[in-house]
Amino acid sequence: MFENLQDRLGSILNGLTGRGALSEADVTAALREVRRALLEADVALEVVRSFTDKVREKAVGASVLKAIKPGQMVVKIVHDELVEMLGSEGVAIDLHAAAPVVIMMVGLQGSGKTTTTGKIAKRLTDRDKKKVLMASLDTRRPAAQEQLRQLGVQTGVDTLPIIAGQSPTDIASRAVQAAKLGGHDVVILDTAGRTHIDEPLMMEMADIKKNAKPHEILLVADSLTGQDAVNLARNFDERVGITGLVLTRMDGDGRGGAALSMRAVTGKPIKLIGTGERMGELDEFHPRRIADRILGMGDIVSLVEKAAENIDAEKAAAMAKKMQSGKFDLNDLADQLGQMKKMGGMGGIMGLMPGMSGMKDKMAASGLNDKMFDRQIAIISSMTKAERANPDILKHSRKKRIAAGSGTDAAEINKLLKMHRGMADMMKAMGGKGKGGIMKQMMGGLAGKMGLGGGMGGMPDLANMDPKQLEALQKQAEAAGLGKPGGMPPGLGGMGGMPGLPGLGGPKLPGLGGLPGLPGFGKKK
């Protein structure tokens, strides 16, 4: 997401921050490159012009050019304008209306409306504890109604029974009535799409709107739409009147121009973004956090939220108890690797850590990627219960069997065992200092650097934070030097709780005191 734009803007703005004084010509030249980067990211021309004009107006002022660090001032202006373009504050789906709240999903065919309908229904059911009814109004696409029914079975969400021959407006009326009778809090109407915008489509959407009186009308758009995103958003807003945007396939788009363009043109907030194919891969859109990511400043709050969602408090407490006695077997290692995968893997975690987004490519080139974690989990899964609990019994014949079962070889098994031994030794040396595992200690280290004290031994505290507290956490991160473009501050010793990643004992990644063994970075120990 936004990788191309992140790389281009990062190099342009780093060039500015590395200079002592800036002239108006320097700012103009940099903005020319920013303009080109935005256009290459598929941001609409009118949006690019407006953005660069606003930045230039503020950046060539005397207060900036004569500032002690004018380069950093320009970066701040670009950041603030990005936030403004993306919408200043995140806006969630509005459920403050008389039940059942009607949500109408609109968009072109193939944009992901039906899957997104299922994702939103699951999110409202699981997170907001709402009783949701889904209804497919797509009578044209073969098996569209059956697809939504299957998603309902998969997610455990109610779907409107299919009656052949009904029109979309009749289905909408029946859905609202069924939701009232069934005591549902929310009803989501999955409307039909077309391959392009046409008059019959718009008339159908208008009729459904008039009939069902939706509280929210969400335009679902594929983030790969590119420059045409502006026309799509404008047409739907003028004819139907959308209340928000949902962007799909954000995980597959390194440009992200649609996100920047559609919000700027319609003035309607981006409420959600799809970050993968699975039902749980739907995130709220936070403009400030996205702007931070685009400029390589990381996203501490999202990292904390992911950790809070994925770290099981009871498991962490049990792990801490084991570590106090110096025990750390291969089952524990598999749990830690699984937690990292749930949080998006090494690439996803690095993308959220300040100053670390540029390390992802280097890590991938060195072989440290999520596929390697999959192989390691496969190796552990191919072992017997006794072997996982006591790796010392693994001799040649056992390794041969495990290699055949996991599709690996003896060399990879030996690397895994070496890594485990290093981690086990470290856990033993730490003794009672164990905080419950790699991911938990990692977050604890960040907390320490942000002045939150050692009490971050408790991720559950973070899980109970409200949005305002989490935003305050982001500001503390920036104040601690974790939110500045250009790199992680040196000596982030608190990250020492993330020991033993593959390659233990190899070269050390500078500035991440306790993250040993990432091959190919920095100086040797």
N, C-alpha and C positions, 0 to 999 in steps of 0.2 A: 504494500500500500504506500503510494507516494514515493517509492524508492528512487525513481529517476529524478523527480523534482528535488528530493532531499539531497541527492548527490550533487546536482548542478548548483542549487542555491548555497549548499554548504561550501563548495569551493569558491564561489563568487564572494560570499560574505567573509570567509576566512581571509581572503585577499585584502579586504578592507580593514579587518580588525588587526592585521599584522603591520599596518602602517601607522606612523606617528601622527601625521596631519593629513587632512583631506582637502582637496580643492573642489570647486563645483564641477570641474571637468572629470575628476575621479568618480564623483557620485553619478554623473551622467553616464559615464562609460559602464559603471557597474549596473545601473538600471537598464541599460541597453541589453546587457547579458541576462538580467532577471527577466526582462520582457521576452527574450528568445527562449529562456528556460520554461516559462509559463506557456508559451505557444506550443512548444514541443510536448508539453504535458497535456495538450488538448484543452487548455482553458480557452474559452471563447474570446475572440479579439476585443469585443467591446468591454469585457470584464478586465482584460489585461490592460487596456488603455486607462480605464478608470483607476485601477490599482497603482500603476506606475506613476500616474499624475499625482495621486494623493501622497505617495511616498516621496516623490521629488519635491512637492510643495513643502513638506516638513523637513526633508533632509538637507536642503540647500540653505536653510535658515542660518543666521549668524550664530545662534546658540548651539547648533550642532557642529558646524565647521570649526568653531573656536573652543569646543569642549576639550577636556583633558584626554578623553578617549573617544574621538569622533566616530571611529569605526564601529565601536560597540553601540553608540547612539543610533547609528544607521540600522544596525541589526535589530535593535529594539523597535524602531519605527516599522521596519518590514514585518516583524513579529506581530505588532499591534494591528497593523493593517490586514494581515492574514486572519487574525482572530475576528476582526470586524467583517471581513468578507465571508467568513464561515458562519458568522451568526452570534458572536459574543458569548452567549450562554447556551448550554445544552437544553433542549426542550423535549420532555417525555411525552408519550401518548396521553392525551387528556381523557380521564375517565370520570371527570366531575360532571355528571349529568344523570338524569333519571334513568334507572335501569329499565330495560337493557340498553346499554350504550352501543350504538350502531357504528361500526367501523367499516368503511367502504374502500376496497383495494382497487386501484385503477392502474393502467399501464399498457404497454404494447405486448403483443404475444412474444413469449420467450424471455421476458425480463425477469421471471422468477416469482410472479405473483402468488401462485399456488403454494410453492414451497415456503415463501415468506409468510403467507397466511398461517401455515402450520407452525412456523417458528414463533410468530407473535402469540398465537394461541397457547403454545407451550409455555412461553415466557410469562404471560399473564396468569396462567394456571399455577405454575411452580413458584414464581417470585411474588406475585400480587395476590395469590390465593383467590382468584376470581373463577367463577363458573362460566365457561365460554362455550358458545355454539358456533360452529363454522358452517357456511352454506356456499355451495358452488353455483354461480349464476351463468357459468359458461356452458351454453347448450350447443355450441358450434364445434368446439374441438373434441374429437373422439376421446372418450374415456376421461375427460377432464373432471367430471363429477366423481367418478370412481377413484381417481387419483387423490382427491381431497378426502374421500371416505377412508382410503388406506392410510393417509397421514393421520387421520383422527384415531384410527386403531393403534397406529404406531406411538402416538403421543398421549393416548388416553383422553382425548378431547372429544366432546359430542359433535356429531355432524348431522345436518338436516337430512332426513330420509329422501331418497331420490324418487321423484314421480315423473315419468316420461311424458313429454308433450307440453310441459308448462313453459311459459315465457319467462325471461329473466326478471321482469317486474313482478310477475305473480310469485316466483320463487322468493324474491326479496320480501314481499308482503307476508308470505307463509313463514319465512324465517323469523321475522320480527314477532309475529303472533306466537310461534312455537317457543321463542325465547321467553316471552312473557308468561306463558303457561308453564314452562319448565323451570321458572325461577332462575334463569341465567342472568348473569351480571353484564355480559358482553356478547354481542353477536357480530361476527366478521363475515362480510359479503365479498366473496372472491369473484370479481366480474370477468367477463370475456375480454380478450385483447384482439388486436389485428396486427398484421405485419407492418402496417403503416397507419398514420392518422387519417381517418376519412369521416365523412359526414354521418353515415349510419352509426358508426361507433360512438361519436359524440352525442347523437340524439338518444342512443340507448343509455349512455351514462347519465344524461340529463333526466331521462324518464325514471331511472332507478333512484336517482337522488331525490326527485320530487316525491316518489312513492315511499321510500324508506326513511327519508329525513335523517341521514347519517350525521353523527356528531363529529366524526373525523373522516376525511377523505385523503387517503395516503397514496401518493404517486410512487409506484415501484419502478425504478429505472436501473438498467444495467450500467455499471460504472464504466464499461468498455464502450459506451455509446459515443464518446468523443465529442467533437464539435457540435453534432446534431442534438446534444443534450439540451441546449438552450431552446431550440424550437419545440422540442418535445414538452419540456416543462412549461413553456409559455402557452402553448396551445391548450394543454390540459387545464392550466390555471384559469385561462380566459373563458373556456367553455364550461368547465365543470366546477371550478373553484376549489382547488386543493388546500388542505390545511397543513400538510407536511410531506416530506420526502423520505423514502427508504431506498438506499443504494445497495444493490447486490453485487456479488463478485468483487468486492474490494480487495480480497486476498489475491486475486489474479491480475490486478491492475497496478503496475508500478508508476503510473502517471497521475491518476486521481483528478484529472481536469474536470470531469463531470461534477464532482463534489463542489469544486470551487465555482463553477459556472452556474449551476442550477440554483444554488442558494442566493447568489448575487443577483440573478435576473428576476427570480420570482419573489424574493424577499421572504419566502416560506422556509421554516427551519428543516434541516436534515435531522430526523428523529432517531433513525436506526440505520446501522450498516451491517450487511451480511459479510461475515469474514470466513465462511467455509460452507461446505455442503451439509454438514451434520445439523440436526435440529437445534442444538444448543449454541450454534455459532452465529449469534446475532447480538450485536453490541449497541449500547447507547452511543450517540454521537456527541462528543464534548469538544467544541471548537478550540478552546485554549490548549487542550491536550494534543489535539491533532496538529495545531500550529507549532507546538513544542517539538513534536516528532519530525515535522517537515524541516525544521531548522536544526535538527540533530541535538535537541536539548533533552531528549528522553521523556519518559512519562512515568514518574515515580508512583503517582496515585493509581494508575491502571495496574502497575506491577503489584502494588500492595493489594488491590482488590482481587486480582487473579490469585494471589497467594492465599488470601482469606477464603476465597471460594473453594480452592483446591486442596488446602492443607487440612486434613482431618484432625481435629483437636484431640480426640481420644487416642488415635494412632500416634500422634506426636508425643503425647504424654507417656505412652507405652514405650516409644522409642527412647525417650529421655531416661526412663528407668533402666532400660537395657544398657544404655551408654554409660550410666553411672557405674555399672559393674564391669565396664570395659568390653562388653559383648557387641559384636557387629557382624552378623552373618550375611550370606548371599541373599537371603530373603529380604533383609533390610536394604541391601544395595538395590535390589529390584524395585522396592517401594520408592526409594529416592529417585531412581531413574524415571519411574512412572509418574511421579509428581512433577518432575521437570517437563515431561512430555505433555501433561495436562495443561501446564502453563504456557504451552506454545513452543516447547523445545528450546534449545540453546539460541536459535535464531530469533525466536519470539521474545525471549527474555532479554537478549542483548539489544534488540530493537527498542525496548522500553527503558533501558538503562542509559542515563545521561552520558553522552560522549562515546558510546560503545557501538552505535549503529554501523559505523564504518568497519568494525571488526568482523562482521558476519561473513563477508567474502573471504577474508584471510583465514577464518576458522574453517570455512567450507573447503578451501584449497588445501588446508593441512589435514583434511580427513575427519575433523571434529564436527560431525553433523548428526542430525537426528536418526539417520539410517544406521549409524554406528550404534546408537542407543538401542534401536530395534534389534540389532544383531546380539547385543549384550543381553537384552531381556530374553531373547530366544534361547541363548546359551543356558541361562539360569533356569528357564522353563523346561529345558530338556534334561535337567538333573533330577535325581531322586530326592525325596525329602531329607534323607540322611546326608546326601552330598551337599545340599544347600546349607544345612546346619553345620556341617564339618567339612570344609573344602580340603582339608589336609589329606583326606582319604582318596583324593582324585589322582590316580596313577594312569599310566599310558592307556591301558585297555578301557578304562572308564572315559577318558578324554576322547578316545576314538569313537565310542558309542555316542557321546554327547555331540561331537562334531557332525556325525551323520544325522543325528536328530534335529540339529539346529541349522544345518546347511552352511556350517563354517568349517574352520580347520583348527588344528592343535595350537597354531601360533596365536590365533585370536583368543582361544580359551586361556592360554598362558598370560596374555596381556590383561585379560579380565581378572584373573587370579592375582596378578601382580598389583593391579590397581586396588583390588579389595584388601590385599594385605597392607598396603600403604594406608588406606583409610582406616582399617581396623587398628593399626598401630597408633594412628593419630587420635582415634576415639579413646583408646586405652590411656594414652598420655593425657588427654583432656579430663578423663575420669569423671568426677561429678560436675564438670562444667558443661556437659552435654545439654543442648537446648532443644533436642527433638528432631534433628535431621538437617540435611544440607539446606533445603529450601527455607526452613524456619530460621536457621542461623543466618542465612544470607539476608533475609528481611530484617533480622535483628541487627545486623551490621549496619544496614542503611539507617535504621532507627537511631542507632547510637550516633551516627554522623550528623543526624538532623536534630540532635539534642532531645530525643524522646526518651532517653534513659535506657537502662538495661531491661526495663519491663516489657520489651518487645519479645521476651521469651514467650509472650502471649499473643499469638496471631488472633485469637478470638476477640481481643480488645479492638483490633482494627476492623474485624468483621462487623462490629456493632457501631462503627463510626457513621455519622450521617454525612451527606454530600458536602456540607459546609466544612466539617472537620477535615474531610479528605482534601478539599481544595486548600485548606490551611496547611496541610501536610506538604502539598506540592510547593507552596510558597516557602516553607521551611527548608525544603530540599534545595530550592534555588538559592536561598540565603546562605546555605552551607556550601555553596559552590558546585552543587550537583546538577544545576540546570543551565550551565553555560556552554555555548557551542565551542568546539575545539578540543574537547577531551575531558576525561575523568580527572578530578583533582588528585594529585599524587598522595600516596600513603593512605588509601582508603582501607585501613587495616581491619575495619569491622567486617569486611568481606571475607575475612579469614575463616568464617564458618562454612566455606564452600570447598572443602578439601577434596582431593583425590579424583578430580576429573581425569579422563583417559590421558595417559602419558605421564603419570605421576613420576616426579623426580627429574623431569626434563626441564627445558628452559622455562622461565617464569614470566608471566604477563605483568609488565610494570604497572604499578599503581593499584594492583589488586592483591595486596599482600598475601592473602591466603588462598589464592586460586592457582595452585601449582600445576605444572605439567601441561600447559597449552603449548604444543610444539610450534616452534618457528617465530616466537615473539620475544622481543626484548633481549636482554643480556642473560648469559648463563649465570646460574647461582655461583 
